[in-house]
């Protein structure tokens, strides 16, 4: 079966909040395009959406051998918490 769903656009305000969270805590980041078929594709139809990505060893994701260090996960959680606080203000 071929995917016929249109791509989703991330909400600029949510992306900006995530960037702010990274900058506030000096967490390295880059803006990127995901061509993966994520839940955000569908959530974006009803709510502003963006996704933080936590780096995985060797760039491997969505496989049993995916590994992200506890430090990388903690940084992702910190950036997300900062973004949520900013968006809820």
C-alpha positions in Angstrom: 0.0 0.0 0.0 1.3 3.4 -0.9 1.0 6.3 1.6 -1.4 8.9 0.2 -1.4 11.3 3.3 -0.2 14.8 2.7 2.9 15.9 4.7 2.3 17.8 7.9 3.8 21.2 8.7 5.1 21.8 12.2 3.7 24.7 14.0 6.2 27.6 14.0 5.3 28.6 17.6 6.0 25.0 18.8 9.2 24.8 16.9 10.3 28.1 18.3 9.5 27.0 21.8 11.7 23.9 21.3 14.5 26.0 19.9 14.2 28.3 22.9 14.4 25.3 25.2 17.6 24.1 23.5 19.2 27.5 23.5 18.3 28.2 27.1 20.1 25.0 28.3 22.8 25.2 25.7 21.7 21.9 24.0 22.9 21.5 20.5 20.1 21.3 18.0 19.3 21.6 14.3 16.1 22.1 12.4 15.3 19.1 10.2 12.6 17.6 8.1 11.3 14.2 9.0 9.9 12.2 6.2 8.9 9.4 8.6 5.3 8.5 9.1 4.8 9.7 12.7 1.7 10.3 14.8 2.4 14.0 14.4 1.0 13.7 10.9 -2.4 13.1 12.3 -2.1 15.1 15.5 -1.2 18.2 13.4 -4.7 18.1 11.9 -6.2 19.0 15.3 -3.4 20.7 17.3 -0.2 22.7 16.8 2.6 20.1 16.5 6.3 19.7 16.3 8.7 17.0 17.3 12.0 17.1 19.2 14.4 14.4 18.1 16.9 12.8 20.5 20.1 11.6 18.8 20.6 7.9 18.6 24.0 6.1 18.3 24.9 6.0 14.6 21.7 7.6 13.6 19.9 4.3 14.0 16.2 4.6 14.9 13.0 2.6 14.8 15.0 -0.6 15.1 15.7 -3.0 18.0 19.4 -1.8 18.2 18.4 1.8 18.6 20.3 3.4 21.5 20.2 6.9 22.9 22.4 7.7 25.9 20.8 8.7 29.2 22.4 12.1 28.8 20.9 12.7 25.4 17.5 11.6 26.7 17.8 13.9 29.7 18.7 16.8 27.4 15.6 16.0 25.2 13.4 16.0 28.2 14.8 19.2 29.5 14.3 21.0 26.2 10.7 19.6 25.9 9.9 20.7 29.5 11.2 24.2 28.8 9.1 24.3 25.6 6.0 23.2 27.4 6.5 25.7 30.1 6.9 28.5 27.5 3.8 27.4 25.5 1.6 27.2 28.6 2.5 30.7 29.8 
